[in-house]
């Protein structure tokens, strides 16, 4: 089974490299459903896994100048406090803490996967809708407030399910900033995912919900997987990949909700 963890990391890393979808929507349900890892431990371990793997993506986007640091800061202003508060509330008020809230975590993960699937399928339509309905004179203050609120929602979702910082974050930014180039939306979202998943992951570590051996095994496979996926991504049509990935997320999400 130890060998299966790097293999799973490689598979998820390759898919992330090809599609750009965050590992949380794939890795956490894989750990829960296939390997039988406790949901709280799976979420905590995957959060640090995401922070490490997306740090490289942030560096690459930063060097290319495709990160809007103002947007990243606004998202983090809402998400990091929300993630910390959510972990504190779950620990103090859920029976048995995070481990006792396994059913809630599984349900939240399932809902997050369904939302991610919808975001994957409808992303271009959502962006086109936002462009059509964008006001002639945007209100920068209103957009900033909504960005902070969006960050807070992502912080709650990510801290308990590890899902949401990727596809959901990008979709929300397309709505808020329809005129922003797609590459800058993606780069800003990846940059925001690093501090969010790091803070949430450290919170899970403080609560004792990290399996360090599992984390290391996943990274051994995922790092070369991400590199390989990024190399072959240009050869696989996105119109084929995204619907298949969305279908898989719907099936997994429904199974988690029904557990």
N, C-alpha and C positions, 0 to 999 in steps of 0.2 A: 504493500500500500504506500510505503514511503516513496517508491519510484513513481507512483501514480500522481503525486502532488506536483513534481516538476513537469510531468507530462500535461497535467491540467493547466499549469501556469503557462506552458508553451502554447497550448491551444488557445487559451483566452488572450494571451499576448498577441498572437498572430491575428486573431479576429479584431482586436482593438487597433492593431496597426493597419489593417485593411479598411475597416469601417469608420474608425475614429470614435466609436462608442466606448464610454468608460467601462473599465473592468468590473465595477461594482454590480452592474446589471447582469453580468455573466458569472463572475467568480463567487459571489456570496450564495446565490441559489445552488451553484454547483457544489459548494462545500456542504450546504445544508442537506440537499436532496441526495447527492451521490455518495458523499463520504460520511454523512451522519454527524457532522460537526454541529455542536449546539449553536442555535441562531445568534446568541449574544457573542460567543467566541468568534463565529464566522464573520460577523459584522465588524467587530473590533480589529481582527487580523486583516481583513480586507481593506479597512480604512488606511492603515499604515502602508499596506501593499500599494494602494492607489497613490498615496502621497509620494512614495519613492519613485514609482514608475512615471508619474506625471511631472515630477521635477525635471526630468530630462526633456520632456516635451515643452515645458515652460522656458527652459534655457534656449532651446532651438527657436521657438517663436520670438523670444526676446531679442536674440541676435539678428533675426530677420526684421525686427521692428514691427511685428504684427500683434503686439499686446497693447491694449489701451489701459494703462495703469490706473487712470481715474475710475473707469468702470470696475476694474478689479477691486479697487479700494472701496467703492460704494457697496459692492456685493459683500465684501468681507466685513464691512461695518455692520451689516445685518446678520450675516450667517454665523460668524464666530461666536458672538454672545448668545445667539439663539441655540447653537449646538451645545454650548456649555450649560445653559439653563435647562435644556431638554434632558441632558444626561443627569443633572442634579435632581430634577423632578422625578424622572423614572427611577433613579436609585433610591430616593427617599420615600416615594409614595406607591410604587408598584410592589406588590407582595413578592418578596424574595429578590428585589432589585432587578438588575438586567436579566439575570438567568431566570428569575421568576416571571419575567414579562415575555417569555419566548413566543407565546401565542400572539401577543400584540406585535412583536417584532416581525414574525412571519407574515402576519396580515398586512402590516405596513410595507413590507418588502414586496408582497404580491401586488398591492395597489401601485407602488412605485414602478414596478415592471410593466404593468398595463399602461400607465401614463407614458413611460418611456417608449413603448411600442407605438402608441398613438403619435408621439412626437416624431419618431422616425419616419412614419408613413406620411404624416401631414406637414412636415417641416417646410417644404417649398410652398405649399398652399398657404400656410400660416404667414410666411414671409411676404408672399404676394398680397395677401389680405392686409397686412400691416402697411405695406407700401401704398396701397390704394387708399387707405383710410388715415394716412399720416396727415396731421394738421399742417396747413400752409405755413403757420408760424408756431413751431413747437415751443412748449413751455419747459425750459431747461430745469427749473426747480421741481416741477411735477415729475419729470422723468427721473431726476436724482432720487426723489423720495420713493418712487415706485421701484427703482433699482435696489434700494436698501431693503424695502419690504420683500422683494423677490429673493434677496440674499437670505433674509430671515426664514422664509418658507423652505428654501433649500437647506438651510442649516438644521432645521427640525427634521426634515426628511432624511438627510444624509446621516445624521447622528444616530438614528435608530434603525436605518435600513442599509446604509452605505450606498444607496442608489439615488440619483437625482442631479449630481454635480455635472454630469456629461450632457446627455441628450436633452434633459429637461432644462438645464441651465442655458444651453445654446438656443433652444426654442424660445425661452422667455426673453433672451437678449434680442432675438430677431424681431419680436413684437415691440420691444422698447426702443430699439435703435434700427429701424428698417433701412435706413440709408447707409448704415455702416457696412463696409465690405465684409463678406462672409469670413475671410481668412482672419480678420481682426476680431470678429465675434468669437470664432473658435479659439484663437490664441488667448483672448481675455478670459474665456471660460476655463480653459486649462490652467491658466495662471491662478485663477481664483480657487480652483479645486485643490491646489497644493496646500495652502494654509488651512482651508476648511477641513480636509480629510486628515491633515496632521493634528490639528487641535482636537477633532473628534476622536481620532485614533489614540492620542495621548490620554484623553479622558477615559477611554476604555481600558488603556494600560493601567491607569491609576486605580481603576475598579477591578483589575485583575482579569480582564477579558481578552488577553492577547496570547496566542500560541506562537512563541518565537521560532520554534523549530519548523512549524508549518509555514510561517512567513518566509523564512529563508529558503525552504524547499520550493515555494511558489515563485520566488524571485529568480532562482536558478534557471527555471524554465521560461519565465515570462520575458526577461530582458532580451534573450536572443529571438524569442517569438515575435516581440514587437518590432525588432529590427527587420526580420524576414517579412512580416506582414506589410511593413511600410514599403519594402522593395517591390512586392508583387501587387500592391494596391492599384497601381495604374493600369494593370492588365485585366482587372476584373470589373465588369460594369457595375456601377453603384445601383442602378435600377434593378439589378438582380439580387444584390446582396442585402439591401435594406429591407425589402419585403420578407425575405427568408428569415432575417434576424428578428424582425418584428413579430413574425408568426411564432418563432421559438420563445420569445419573451412573453407572449400572450399565454402560451401553453404552460410555461413554468409559473407565471404569475397566478394563473387560475388554480394550479395545483397547490401553491403555497397558501392561497386564501382558503382553499377547501380543507386544509390540514386540520 
